[in-house]
Amino acid sequence: MMNLFDVALANQVKQRIDRLQIHSERQWGKMSVAQAIAHCAAGLEMALGEIRPRRALIGRLIGSIIKPKVVGNDEQLRRNSPT
């Protein structure tokens, strides 16, 4: 599994972020560069425990069943998958 603690991968991600510009063409989705970076930063803040959103009722009911099927393998996420 890839993770950002791997120095080579972390450097590759940093280089990709450095190449982004305001007018960079979207690869998928509808977010601007600034929105995409903010979206990724919020995800990292959640992973680090800096922010803790409340879980919805449906997440409490079926989350433990769905989560392993969605994120339990090393496959890439499909395009247009809900976040």
Secondary structure as the mmCIF struct_conf table of DSSP 4:
data_model
#
loop_
_struct_conf.conf_type_id
_struct_conf.id
_struct_conf.beg_label_comp_id
_struct_conf.beg_label_asym_id
_struct_conf.beg_label_seq_id
_struct_conf.end_label_comp_id
_struct_conf.end_label_asym_id
_struct_conf.end_label_seq_id
TURN_TY1_P TURN_TY1_P1 LEU A 4 PHE A 5
BEND BEND1 ASP A 6 ASP A 6
HELX_RH_AL_P HELX_RH_AL_P1 VAL A 7 ARG A 19
TURN_TY1_P TURN_TY1_P2 ILE A 22 HIS A 23
HELX_LH_PP_P HELX_LH_PP_P1 SER A 24 ARG A 26
BEND BEND2 GLN A 27 LYS A 30
HELX_RH_AL_P HELX_RH_AL_P2 VAL A 33 LEU A 48
TURN_TY1_P TURN_TY1_P3 GLY A 49 GLY A 49
BEND BEND3 GLU A 50 GLU A 50
HELX_LH_PP_P HELX_LH_PP_P2 PRO A 53 ALA A 56
HELX_RH_AL_P HELX_RH_AL_P3 LEU A 57 VAL A 71
BEND BEND4 GLY A 72 ASP A 74
HELX_LH_PP_P HELX_LH_PP_P3 GLU A 75 ARG A 78
TURN_TY1_P TURN_TY1_P4 ARG A 79 ASN A 80
#
